[in-house]
Amino acid sequence: MKIGIVCYPTYGGSGVVATELGKALAARGHQIHFISYAMPMRLDGFLGNVFYHEVEVARYPLFEFPLYTPALASKIVEVSRYEKLDILHAHYAIPHAVSAFLAKQILHGDLTIITTLHGTDITLVGLEPGFLPVMKFSIEQSDGVTAVSRFLREKTTTNYGIDKEITVIPNFVETSKYRRIQRDDVRKSFAPQGEKILVHVSNFRMVKRVTDVVRIFAEVRKKVPSKLLLIGDGPDRSMCEVLVRELNMQEDVTFLGKQIELVPLLSCSDLMLMPSQSESFGLSALEAMACEVPVISSSVGGLPELQVHGETGYIAEIGDIDRMSRYAIDLLTNDGKRAMFGAACRRRAVEHFDVEKIVDQYEDYYRQCLGSTASPASHTAPASP
């Protein structure tokens, strides 16, 4: 198949999933065309069957804001016409599904559109009154719609009153790459006295509640010699840095900023903290689980679908810092129990969320959508690659 993928090129979960999906599909022989305003961060190095098309946004004094949506639609039309795309897969509804619909109209319907909903496009952005009608329309006009969790599917149906079938295809991890490796040098650089290491990975937005991570660690640190690694960047980072200084924990907390290579850092970690206010899936938690790192998380969104309370980690209510701290201390003071939880994390990642299993689901879904939209004048479902 020839597949166009529209995504944000940043470190966020939707961009990571879209890029890794494209790379996995290319490895199976499909031709993949990424369309975005910048090279996706995870698209590193040359890959056969993978092509990148940059959206150029012209700036004119007349327009106060860049006109990305029509520029993206024009690029989709161009790529579809000249590369003969079978499918356009839009990750994140606004503006990608909107631009895809516009492109399909220009192409007289000769384009099959799949939209994958990742989270904040539904739970935050789309609920803005100015966006809600466009969001609902773009979802309903897609030939196929997937969501990364049952929670997100139900939220979408409820929030927008959509009577369209939404298929749940969860996020995934490349378990052959994300696995625990022996990196004593990395661990010793952060915990020279053998302290336990806690880790948090996010884009440091308010919904991630990173200050809760700092406060949980402050409680853990009173009982367990430990260090905290904060990976990522975003609007709440400065607030967290101030809080760390106020709590006099500068020597025990390391802000690592954005990191591309996470495996060595996860492999030296003993526990992940994810106290989010909203989390449609929890890709960072899955990557940690694949590296045998138990997770302490809130009970929101898709997180209870990802991990199993009392088996791969623990789940608590949003903002319950005391309970999350107790859970963390329990695991950090019992090496045998933590190892057992870590093994369970790895099994769950491999058995339910390995990239090969999930890409199988996407391939089947593509063929299903191509078959349902096929006509004498349009594409027909291709044979297995």
C-alpha positions in Angstrom: 0.0 0.0 0.0 1.0 3.6 -0.5 0.1 5.4 2.8 0.3 9.1 3.6 0.7 9.9 7.3 -0.1 13.4 8.6 1.1 14.1 12.1 2.7 16.7 14.4 6.5 16.3 14.3 7.1 16.9 18.0 7.9 14.7 21.0 4.2 14.3 21.9 2.6 10.9 22.0 0.7 11.3 18.7 3.8 12.3 16.8 5.8 9.4 18.3 3.1 6.8 17.5 2.5 8.1 14.0 6.2 8.0 13.2 6.9 4.6 14.7 3.8 3.2 12.9 5.1 4.5 9.6 8.5 3.0 10.2 7.0 -0.3 11.1 4.7 -0.3 8.0 7.7 0.6 5.8 9.6 -2.4 7.2 6.7 -4.6 6.0 7.1 -3.3 2.4 4.5 -0.4 2.4 5.5 2.9 0.9 5.1 5.7 3.5 4.8 9.4 2.9 5.0 11.6 6.0 3.4 15.1 5.6 4.1 17.7 8.2 5.6 21.2 8.8 8.9 19.7 10.0 10.7 16.4 10.0 9.2 14.1 12.7 11.6 13.8 15.7 11.5 10.0 15.6 12.3 9.8 11.9 16.0 9.5 12.3 18.3 8.1 9.6 17.6 6.8 6.2 14.8 4.3 5.8 13.8 2.6 2.6 10.2 3.2 1.5 9.9 6.3 3.7 9.5 9.8 2.2 9.0 13.2 3.8 7.0 16.1 2.3 7.3 19.4 4.1 4.3 21.7 4.3 5.4 25.3 3.4 3.3 28.0 4.9 3.5 31.3 3.2 3.3 34.4 5.3 1.7 37.6 4.1 1.1 40.9 6.0 -2.6 40.6 5.3 -2.8 37.4 7.5 -2.2 37.7 11.2 -1.8 34.0 11.6 -0.1 31.3 9.4 -2.7 29.5 7.2 -1.5 26.0 8.0 -4.8 24.1 7.4 -5.2 25.1 3.7 -1.5 24.7 3.1 -1.6 21.2 4.6 -4.6 20.4 2.4 -2.8 21.5 -0.7 0.2 19.4 0.2 -2.0 16.4 0.7 -3.6 16.9 -2.7 -0.1 17.2 -4.3 1.3 14.1 -2.6 -1.9 12.1 -3.3 -2.0 12.9 -6.9 1.6 12.3 -7.8 2.3 9.4 -5.4 -1.1 7.7 -5.9 -1.8 7.3 -2.2 -4.2 4.5 -1.2 -4.8 5.8 2.3 -4.2 9.1 4.2 -3.8 8.5 7.9 -4.4 11.6 9.9 -3.1 11.6 13.5 -4.9 14.2 15.6 -8.2 15.5 14.4 -7.5 19.3 14.4 -6.3 20.4 11.9 -5.2 17.2 10.2 -8.6 15.5 9.6 -10.0 18.9 8.6 -7.2 19.4 6.0 -7.7 15.7 4.9 -11.4 16.3 4.2 -10.7 19.4 2.2 -8.1 17.5 0.2 -10.5 14.7 -0.5 -13.1 17.1 -1.9 -10.5 18.6 -4.2 -9.6 15.1 -5.3 -13.3 14.3 -6.0 -13.4 11.7 -3.3 -10.5 9.7 -4.6 -8.8 9.3 -1.2 -9.5 7.1 1.8 -9.1 8.9 5.1 -8.3 7.3 8.4 -8.3 9.5 11.5 -6.7 8.4 14.7 -7.8 10.2 17.9 -5.0 10.5 20.5 -6.4 12.5 23.4 -6.2 16.2 23.9 -7.6 16.7 20.4 -10.8 15.3 21.9 -10.6 16.0 25.6 -9.3 19.6 25.5 -9.0 21.3 22.0 -12.1 19.9 20.4 -14.4 20.9 23.3 -13.7 24.6 22.7 -17.0 26.0 21.3 -15.2 27.4 18.3 -13.8 24.0 17.3 -16.6 21.6 18.4 -18.7 21.6 15.1 -15.5 21.3 13.0 -14.2 18.4 15.1 -17.5 16.5 15.0 -17.8 17.0 11.2 -14.2 15.9 10.4 -14.6 12.8 12.5 -17.9 11.9 10.9 -16.6 12.5 7.4 -13.5 10.2 7.8 -13.8 6.8 6.2 -12.4 5.2 9.3 -11.8 6.4 12.8 -9.6 4.8 15.5 -9.0 5.7 19.1 -6.0 4.7 21.3 -8.2 3.5 24.2 -11.8 2.5 25.1 -11.9 5.6 27.4 -11.2 7.9 24.4 -13.7 6.2 22.2 -16.4 6.6 24.8 -15.4 10.2 25.5 -15.6 11.0 21.8 -19.0 9.5 21.4 -20.3 11.2 24.5 -18.7 14.6 23.9 -19.7 15.0 20.3 -22.8 12.9 20.0 -21.2 10.9 17.2 -23.0 7.9 15.9 -20.0 6.6 13.9 -18.1 3.4 14.6 -14.8 4.0 16.3 -12.3 1.2 16.5 -9.9 0.9 19.4 -6.3 0.3 18.4 -4.0 0.9 21.3 -0.6 2.5 21.2 2.4 0.2 21.1 6.0 -0.2 21.9 8.9 -1.8 20.0 9.7 -4.4 22.7 12.8 -5.6 20.9 14.2 -2.1 21.4 12.5 -1.0 24.6 13.9 -3.6 27.0 16.0 -3.4 30.1 19.7 -3.3 29.5 22.6 -3.3 31.9 23.9 0.2 32.1 25.7 0.5 35.4 27.6 3.5 34.2 24.4 5.5 33.7 23.0 4.4 37.0 26.1 5.3 38.9 26.2 8.8 37.3 22.8 9.6 38.8 22.9 7.4 42.0 26.6 7.1 43.0 25.7 5.8 46.5 23.2 3.1 45.2 20.1 5.3 45.8 16.8 4.2 44.2 15.9 6.1 41.0 12.4 7.4 40.2 11.6 8.7 36.7 9.0 10.9 35.0 8.6 11.5 31.3 6.2 14.1 29.8 5.8 17.4 28.0 5.5 19.2 31.3 2.0 20.5 30.6 -0.5 21.2 33.4 -2.5 18.0 32.8 0.7 16.0 33.6 0.8 17.4 37.2 4.6 17.3 37.3 4.6 19.3 40.5 2.8 16.3 42.1 5.7 14.2 40.9 8.1 16.5 42.8 5.9 16.4 46.0 5.6 12.6 45.8 9.3 12.3 45.5 9.8 14.6 48.5 7.8 12.2 50.6 9.6 9.1 49.3 13.0 10.8 49.9 12.2 11.0 53.6 12.0 7.2 53.9 14.2 5.9 51.0 17.5 7.3 49.7 16.6 8.1 46.2 17.0 10.3 43.1 14.5 11.7 40.7 15.0 12.0 36.9 12.6 14.4 35.1 12.7 13.9 31.4 11.0 16.3 29.0 10.3 20.0 28.7 7.3 22.3 28.6 5.5 25.2 30.2 5.5 23.8 33.7 9.2 23.1 33.9 10.1 26.4 35.5 7.5 26.0 38.2 8.9 22.5 39.0 12.4 23.9 39.2 11.2 26.5 41.7 9.5 23.9 43.7 12.6 21.7 43.8 14.6 24.6 45.1 12.0 25.5 47.7 12.1 21.9 49.0 15.9 22.0 48.9 16.1 18.9 46.7 18.5 20.3 44.0 21.1 17.6 44.7 18.5 14.8 44.2 16.5 15.9 41.2 17.9 16.1 37.7 16.1 17.9 34.9 17.2 16.1 31.7 15.1 18.0 29.2 14.0 16.3 26.0 15.7 13.0 25.3 15.5 10.9 22.2 17.3 7.8 23.5 15.2 6.7 26.6 16.2 3.1 27.0 19.4 3.6 29.0 17.5 6.1 31.3 14.5 3.8 31.8 16.8 0.8 32.3 18.5 2.4 35.3 15.2 3.5 36.9 13.4 1.6 39.6 9.9 3.3 39.4 7.9 5.6 37.1 5.6 8.3 38.4 2.6 9.3 36.2 0.1 11.3 38.3 -1.7 12.8 35.3 -5.0 14.7 35.4 -5.7 13.4 31.8 -4.1 10.6 30.0 -5.9 8.9 27.0 -3.4 6.1 26.9 0.0 6.7 28.6 2.7 5.9 26.1 5.5 6.9 28.4 4.3 4.4 31.0 4.2 1.7 28.4 7.8 2.4 27.3 8.8 2.2 31.0 6.9 -1.1 31.5 8.7 -2.6 28.5 11.9 -1.8 30.4 10.6 -3.6 33.5 9.8 -0.4 35.4 6.7 -0.5 37.6 4.4 2.5 37.3 2.5 4.5 40.0 -0.2 6.4 38.2 -3.5 8.1 38.6 -6.8 6.4 37.7 -7.6 8.6 34.8 -8.4 7.9 31.1 -6.7 4.9 29.5 -4.2 4.3 32.3 -6.4 1.5 33.9 -6.5 -0.2 30.5 -2.8 -0.1 30.3 -1.6 -1.3 33.6 -2.9 -3.7 36.2 -3.3 -2.4 39.8 -1.2 -4.6 42.2 0.5 -6.4 39.3 2.4 -3.9 37.1 2.2 -1.0 39.5 -0.4 0.9 41.5 -3.2 3.2 40.6 -4.5 6.0 42.9 -7.0 8.9 42.6 -5.8 12.2 41.0 -3.9 14.4 43.4 -3.6 11.7 46.1 0.0 12.4 46.8 0.0 10.5 50.2 -1.3 7.3 48.7 1.1 7.4 45.7 3.9 8.1 48.0 3.0 5.1 50.2 2.8 2.9 47.1 6.2 4.1 45.9 7.8 3.5 49.2 6.3 0.0 49.4 7.9 -1.0 46.1 11.2 0.8 46.6 11.8 -1.0 50.0 11.0 -4.4 48.7 13.4 -5.5 45.9 11.8 -8.9 45.4 8.3 -7.4 45.0 9.6 -4.7 42.7 11.3 -7.3 40.5 8.1 -9.3 40.3 6.2 -6.2 39.3 8.8 -5.4 36.7 8.6 -8.8 35.1 4.8 -8.5 35.0 5.2 -5.1 33.2 7.5 -6.7 30.6 5.0 -9.6 30.0 2.1 -7.2 29.6 4.0 -5.0 27.2 5.1 -7.9 25.0 1.8 -9.8 25.1 -0.6 -6.9 24.5 1.2 -3.9 23.1 4.1 -5.1 21.0 4.4 -3.1 17.8 4.0 -6.2 15.5 0.6 -7.1 17.1 -0.7 -3.5 16.8 0.6 -3.0 13.2 -1.3 -6.2 12.3 -4.4 -4.5 13.5 -3.7 -1.3 11.5 -3.1 -3.3 8.3 -6.4 -5.2 8.8 -8.2 -1.9 9.4 -6.7 -0.2 6.3 -7.9 -3.1 4.1 -11.3 -3.0 5.7 -11.6 0.7 5.0 -10.3 0.4 1.5 -12.8 -2.4 0.8 -15.7 -0.3 2.2 -14.8 2.7 0.0 -13.9 0.8 -3.1 -15.8 1.4 -6.3 -15.1 0.9 -10.1 -13.6 4.3 -10.1 -11.6 4.2 -6.9 -9.1 2.0 -5.1 -9.6 -1.6 -4.3 -8.2 -3.4 -1.3 -4.7 -4.6 -2.0 -3.3 -8.0 -1.3 -1.2 -8.7 1.8 2.3 -7.3 1.4 
